Amino acid sequence: MSLSIQQLLENKGITPKSEHLELLKARWEGMQSLRSNLEGIAIDDADIAIRSIPGGDHIDN
């Protein structure tokens, strides 16, 4: 069984305000749904690469 964001925060000694908790719950559920899409996928198929282009964020083709 997965823990709720509130339980995880309480386990770490963090008590967020109720209005923050609602936002955190929505974001947590979104992250959990994205994570569930990766269950069972070979790790090589789930790689993400970030490319650093020194000198700017433009690309000349």
N, C-alpha and C positions, 0 to 999 in steps of 0.2 A: 504494500500500500504506500502511495506517495504522500509525503507530508504537505500540508498547505503552507503558503508563504508565511502566514501568521505563526504557525507552529515552528517553522524554521527560525524565524526572527526571535521568538520567545526563547528557543533553545540557546540562542547566542546572547540573550540578555538585552535584546532590543525591543522597545515598545513603541511602535509608530503611532502617530495620531490617526484617528479613525478615517479622516478624509484621505490621508496618504495610504492607508491600508487598502482602500477601495481601488486606488490607482495601481498599487503594487499587485493586488489580486488579479486585475485585468492583464497586466504585463506578464505575471507569472504563468497564468493560464495560456497566454499566447506562446510563451517560450516552451511550455510543456507540450503544446500541440506541435510546434516545430520539431522538438526533440523526438516526439513519437514517430515522425516521418523518417527518422534516421535509424530506428530500431531495425536490425537485421540487414542493414546495408553494409557491404564490404567497405572497410575504412578507406581503401584506395579510391573508391567511387565517390567519397564524400569530401575529398580534399578541396580546400579553398586556397587560392594563391593571391598574395598582395604584391604588386609590382611597384617598386620605388623608382621614380624617374628623377634623377638629380637635376636641379636647375629649373624646375617648374613642373606643372601638371599638364603640359601640352604634349601632344604626340605629332610628329611630322612624318607623314607617309611618303 
